[in-house]
Amino acid sequence: MSASVVVILVLAVGTYAFRLVGPALHGRVVLPARVRELLAAGAVVLLAALLATGALTERGGFAGWARPAGVLVAVALAWRRAPFPVVVLGAAVTAAGLRALGVR
């Protein structure tokens, strides 16, 4: 068996075990309120970091101004509670329009 297959199997078993732990321990482990607050804040920070790296970087460098402008338009539309397709199309049209004008 190749090393790649072993790694894939180990990751599959680990993922299954990790997903099984939640329902198995539900109600048995009680986390303090402060730990729950920190976990919630950590999730928000992790998602913000993922958004920032996806919106601002490409191949290890700055992605240009068109992509962040599209993200800002999407944020504004989402804040105004626009439907999801409108948010996505607004971001795409903004980024494509800026790129068509030569803004990278």
CYANA upper distance limits for C-alpha pairs under 8 A (distance plus 0.5 A):
  1 MET  CA      5 VAL  CA      7.08
  1 MET  CA      6 VAL  CA      7.57
  2 SER  CA      6 VAL  CA      7.03
  3 ALA  CA      7 VAL  CA      6.68
  4 SER  CA      8 ILE  CA      6.67
  5 VAL  CA      9 LEU  CA      6.63
  6 VAL  CA     10 VAL  CA      6.60
  7 VAL  CA     11 LEU  CA      6.61
  8 ILE  CA     12 ALA  CA      6.56
  9 LEU  CA     13 VAL  CA      6.64
 10 VAL  CA     14 GLY  CA      6.53
 11 LEU  CA     15 THR  CA      6.45
 12 ALA  CA     16 TYR  CA      6.68
 13 VAL  CA     17 ALA  CA      6.57
 14 GLY  CA     18 PHE  CA      6.49
 15 THR  CA     19 ARG  CA      6.69
 16 TYR  CA     20 LEU  CA      6.61
 17 ALA  CA     21 VAL  CA      6.73
 18 PHE  CA     22 GLY  CA      7.79
 19 ARG  CA     23 PRO  CA      8.30
 20 LEU  CA     24 ALA  CA      6.74
 21 VAL  CA     25 LEU  CA      6.39
 22 GLY  CA     26 HIS  CA      6.44
 25 LEU  CA     29 VAL  CA      6.68
 31 LEU  CA     35 VAL  CA      6.75
 31 LEU  CA     36 ARG  CA      6.98
 32 PRO  CA     36 ARG  CA      6.99
 33 ALA  CA     37 GLU  CA      6.73
 34 ARG  CA     38 LEU  CA      6.70
 35 VAL  CA     39 LEU  CA      6.61
 36 ARG  CA     40 ALA  CA      6.69
 37 GLU  CA     41 ALA  CA      6.66
 38 LEU  CA     42 GLY  CA      6.44
 39 LEU  CA     43 ALA  CA      6.72
 40 ALA  CA     44 VAL  CA      6.99
 41 ALA  CA     45 VAL  CA      6.71
 42 GLY  CA     46 LEU  CA      6.54
 43 ALA  CA     47 LEU  CA      6.70
 44 VAL  CA     48 ALA  CA      6.63
 45 VAL  CA     49 ALA  CA      6.63
 46 LEU  CA     50 LEU  CA      6.70
 47 LEU  CA     51 LEU  CA      6.62
 48 ALA  CA     52 ALA  CA      6.58
 49 ALA  CA     53 THR  CA      6.66
 50 LEU  CA     54 GLY  CA      6.59
 51 LEU  CA     55 ALA  CA      6.41
 52 ALA  CA     56 LEU  CA      6.28
 52 ALA  CA     57 THR  CA      8.41
 53 THR  CA     57 THR  CA      5.93
 54 GLY  CA     58 GLU  CA      8.11
 55 ALA  CA     63 ALA  CA      7.99
 55 ALA  CA     67 ARG  CA      6.60
 55 ALA  CA     68 PRO  CA      6.10
 55 ALA  CA     71 VAL  CA      7.32
 56 LEU  CA     62 PHE  CA      6.32
 56 LEU  CA     63 ALA  CA      5.83
 56 LEU  CA     64 GLY  CA      7.81
 56 LEU  CA     67 ARG  CA      7.62
 56 LEU  CA     68 PRO  CA      6.68
 57 THR  CA     61 GLY  CA      5.81
 57 THR  CA     62 PHE  CA      5.12
 57 THR  CA     63 ALA  CA      5.14
 58 GLU  CA     62 PHE  CA      6.58
 58 GLU  CA     63 ALA  CA      5.41
 63 ALA  CA     67 ARG  CA      7.38
 63 ALA  CA    104 ARG  CA      8.05
 64 GLY  CA     68 PRO  CA      8.05
 64 GLY  CA    103 VAL  CA      8.17
 64 GLY  CA    104 ARG  CA      5.24
 65 TRP  CA     69 ALA  CA      6.65
 65 TRP  CA    103 VAL  CA      7.19
 65 TRP  CA    104 ARG  CA      6.13
 66 ALA  CA     70 GLY  CA      6.76
 66 ALA  CA     94 THR  CA      7.90
 66 ALA  CA     95 ALA  CA      5.22
 66 ALA  CA     96 ALA  CA      8.03
 66 ALA  CA     98 LEU  CA      6.10
 66 ALA  CA     99 ARG  CA      6.75
 66 ALA  CA    103 VAL  CA      6.71
 66 ALA  CA    104 ARG  CA      6.10
 67 ARG  CA     71 VAL  CA      6.80
 67 ARG  CA     95 ALA  CA      5.97
 68 PRO  CA     72 LEU  CA      6.64
 69 ALA  CA     73 VAL  CA      6.78
 69 ALA  CA     91 ALA  CA      8.29
 69 ALA  CA     94 THR  CA      7.50
 69 ALA  CA     95 ALA  CA      7.10
 70 GLY  CA     74 ALA  CA      6.71
 70 GLY  CA     90 GLY  CA      7.83
 70 GLY  CA     91 ALA  CA      4.63
 70 GLY  CA     92 ALA  CA      6.88
 70 GLY  CA     93 VAL  CA      8.20
 70 GLY  CA     94 THR  CA      5.68
 70 GLY  CA     95 ALA  CA      5.41
 71 VAL  CA     75 VAL  CA      6.65
 71 VAL  CA     91 ALA  CA      6.44
 72 LEU  CA     76 ALA  CA      6.66
 72 LEU  CA     91 ALA  CA      8.28
 73 VAL  CA     77 LEU  CA      6.64
 73 VAL  CA     87 VAL  CA      8.27
 73 VAL  CA     90 GLY  CA      7.09
 73 VAL  CA     91 ALA  CA      6.15
 73 VAL  CA     94 THR  CA      7.84
 74 ALA  CA     78 ALA  CA      6.50
 74 ALA  CA     87 VAL  CA      5.55
 74 ALA  CA     88 VAL  CA      7.12
 74 ALA  CA     90 GLY  CA      6.85
 74 ALA  CA     91 ALA  CA      5.62
 75 VAL  CA     79 TRP  CA      6.47
 75 VAL  CA     87 VAL  CA      8.37
 76 ALA  CA     80 ARG  CA      6.80
 77 LEU  CA     81 ARG  CA      6.84
 77 LEU  CA     82 ALA  CA      5.92
 77 LEU  CA     86 VAL  CA      8.23
 77 LEU  CA     87 VAL  CA      6.11
 77 LEU  CA     90 GLY  CA      8.29
 78 ALA  CA     82 ALA  CA      5.97
 78 ALA  CA     83 PRO  CA      8.12
 78 ALA  CA     84 PHE  CA      8.07
 78 ALA  CA     87 VAL  CA      6.71
 82 ALA  CA     86 VAL  CA      6.76
 82 ALA  CA     87 VAL  CA      6.86
 83 PRO  CA     87 VAL  CA      6.93
 84 PHE  CA     88 VAL  CA      6.77
 85 PRO  CA     89 LEU  CA      6.50
 86 VAL  CA     90 GLY  CA      6.30
 87 VAL  CA     91 ALA  CA      6.78
 88 VAL  CA     92 ALA  CA      6.67
 89 LEU  CA     93 VAL  CA      6.39
 90 GLY  CA     94 THR  CA      6.55
 91 ALA  CA     95 ALA  CA      6.67
 92 ALA  CA     96 ALA  CA      6.44
 93 VAL  CA     97 GLY  CA      6.23
 94 THR  CA     98 LEU  CA      6.66
 95 ALA  CA     99 ARG  CA      6.67
 96 ALA  CA    100 ALA  CA      6.53
 97 GLY  CA    101 LEU  CA      6.82
 98 LEU  CA    102 GLY  CA      6.96
 98 LEU  CA    103 VAL  CA      5.72
 98 LEU  CA    104 ARG  CA      7.89
 99 ARG  CA    103 VAL  CA      5.40
 99 ARG  CA    104 ARG  CA      6.18
